[in-house]
Every structure is written in C-alpha cells, then in structure tokens.
C-alpha cells in the first residue's frame, strides 16, 4: 500500500519530467528557428560534418565572415545554394 507522501513524490517526479521534456523540446525549436548560426550548428542542421560544410564553401556555398574572424551561415542561403544542384 502506498502512502499519500509516496504518491505525491511520484506525481512530482512525473510532472518534473514532463516539464523538463517540454522545455528541452522548446529550446530545440528555438535553436532551429534561428537562421544565422555558427559553423557547427549549420553542419549539424544539414546532417553533415564541419569539413563537408567547409568543402561546400570552397564550391561556392555562401558564408558570413565577420571582421573578428567568426564564420556564420544563413541556413536559408545554404539551403538555396544546395537546391541549385537539385536534379
């Protein structure tokens, strides 16, 4: 037989897990909504390695290079560039 305290503790654990999962999914959605991202995130978004992304740049893929040396990518611009090779 379970006590009220045990039931409440179990309920709190379930609620925490539900809230944690919801927050994790929301953060993932927000990250995916950003268009301009760093190199690592762009490569991950397209399911390729950073080296593959760098080779795409050598092939003409657009990148944003700031004066500080930071390299950024517009996911929309990369997608548009990729689609020109669609057959």
PyMOL commands that set and color helices and strands:
alter all, ss='L'
color gray80, all
select helices_A, chain A and resi 4-33+39-46+50-58+75-83
alter helices_A, ss='H'
color red, helices_A
select strands_A, chain A and resi 36-38+64-65+71-74
alter strands_A, ss='S'
color yellow, strands_A
deselect
rebuild
show_as cartoon
